[in-house]
């Protein structure tokens, strides 16, 4: 998949790493405009842990589990703090159990 996963205006890459009938996990590479290269940073590593990764508007990322039992959805927001480690990361916005 080629989409702007981190809402920085540049397309990023995600390739299916694991999948099942109703879920998938991806290897994620985000584009770094300073290096003109795709990288795996802390933010990308967080995205790789999510099932059914879906970018949303406004710098948000959704993850979910679909199935007959314990269906849920969680939404995270990307925050960026200059000169901190890590510079970009996901923080939870909300989650719900269906």
Backbone torsions as a table, in degrees:
resi	resn	phi	psi	omega
1	UNK	NA	137.3	175.8
2	UNK	-118.0	106.8	-179.1
3	UNK	-149.0	161.9	174.9
4	UNK	-83.1	88.2	-175.5
5	UNK	-74.2	-31.9	-175.4
6	UNK	-103.8	11.3	175.0
7	UNK	55.1	40.1	178.0
8	UNK	-106.0	4.0	178.9
9	UNK	90.5	-1.2	179.3
10	UNK	-115.9	139.7	177.3
11	UNK	-67.7	142.1	177.8
12	UNK	-116.5	169.6	-177.2
13	UNK	-116.1	140.8	173.3
14	UNK	-143.4	126.0	178.4
15	UNK	-119.3	138.5	-177.9
16	UNK	-61.2	126.5	177.8
17	UNK	-101.1	-44.5	178.8
18	UNK	-139.2	150.0	177.6
19	UNK	-156.9	160.5	174.7
20	UNK	-139.2	-167.1	-177.8
21	UNK	-64.2	-34.3	-175.4
22	UNK	-129.0	19.3	-179.2
23	UNK	-153.5	160.8	175.3
24	UNK	-153.8	147.0	170.8
25	UNK	-122.0	148.2	-171.6
26	UNK	-121.9	151.9	161.8
27	UNK	-86.1	133.9	-173.0
28	UNK	-123.3	134.5	173.0
29	UNK	-128.3	123.0	179.0
30	UNK	-100.7	146.5	-178.7
31	UNK	-79.7	129.0	176.6
32	UNK	-105.4	106.6	-176.5
33	UNK	-66.6	-22.4	177.9
34	UNK	-69.0	-37.5	-178.6
35	UNK	-97.2	-11.5	-174.1
36	UNK	54.1	48.5	-173.4
37	UNK	-153.3	153.3	174.4
38	UNK	-87.1	132.0	-176.4
39	UNK	-129.2	165.1	170.5
40	UNK	-114.6	105.7	178.1
41	UNK	-107.3	-172.0	-178.7
42	UNK	-58.8	-41.6	178.6
43	UNK	-60.2	-46.2	178.9
44	UNK	-62.8	-38.8	178.4
45	UNK	-64.7	-37.7	175.7
46	UNK	-63.6	-42.4	179.7
47	UNK	-63.8	-33.3	-179.6
48	UNK	-65.9	-21.8	179.2
49	UNK	-82.7	-9.8	-174.7
50	UNK	-89.3	140.7	174.0
51	UNK	-92.0	140.8	178.4
52	UNK	55.3	50.1	178.9
53	UNK	-56.2	129.9	180.0
54	UNK	-144.0	117.1	176.1
55	UNK	-72.4	138.6	178.1
56	UNK	-117.6	170.0	178.4
57	UNK	-67.1	154.9	173.7
58	UNK	74.4	28.2	177.3
59	UNK	71.7	31.7	178.8
60	UNK	-113.7	153.0	-179.5
61	UNK	-128.4	136.9	179.2
62	UNK	-110.7	145.1	172.2
63	UNK	-134.3	148.9	-175.7
64	UNK	-154.4	164.7	171.6
65	UNK	-130.8	125.9	-179.4
66	UNK	-109.9	139.3	178.2
67	UNK	167.4	177.6	-178.4
68	UNK	-71.4	-27.0	-179.4
69	UNK	-125.0	147.7	173.7
70	UNK	54.0	46.1	175.6
71	UNK	-73.5	137.9	179.5
72	UNK	-150.9	164.1	175.0
73	UNK	-145.0	138.9	177.6
74	UNK	-131.9	144.8	178.8
75	UNK	-123.0	134.5	179.6
76	UNK	-120.6	154.5	177.0
77	UNK	-116.1	141.3	177.4
78	UNK	-85.4	125.8	174.3
79	UNK	-116.2	150.3	-179.8
80	UNK	-132.6	126.2	178.1
81	UNK	-126.3	113.2	-178.2
82	UNK	-62.5	143.1	177.0
83	UNK	61.4	27.7	173.1
84	UNK	-118.1	166.6	177.9
85	UNK	-123.6	119.6	-9.0
86	UNK	-75.1	154.2	-179.7
87	UNK	-69.6	-39.9	-178.8
88	UNK	-124.6	139.8	177.3
89	UNK	-157.7	167.9	179.0
90	UNK	-97.0	136.8	172.2
91	UNK	-124.5	145.6	-177.3
92	UNK	-69.8	139.5	174.6
93	UNK	-103.2	-52.4	175.1
94	UNK	-162.4	162.9	173.5
95	UNK	-145.8	155.0	177.7
96	UNK	-145.8	145.3	175.7
97	UNK	-102.3	125.9	-176.0
98	UNK	-94.2	NA	NA
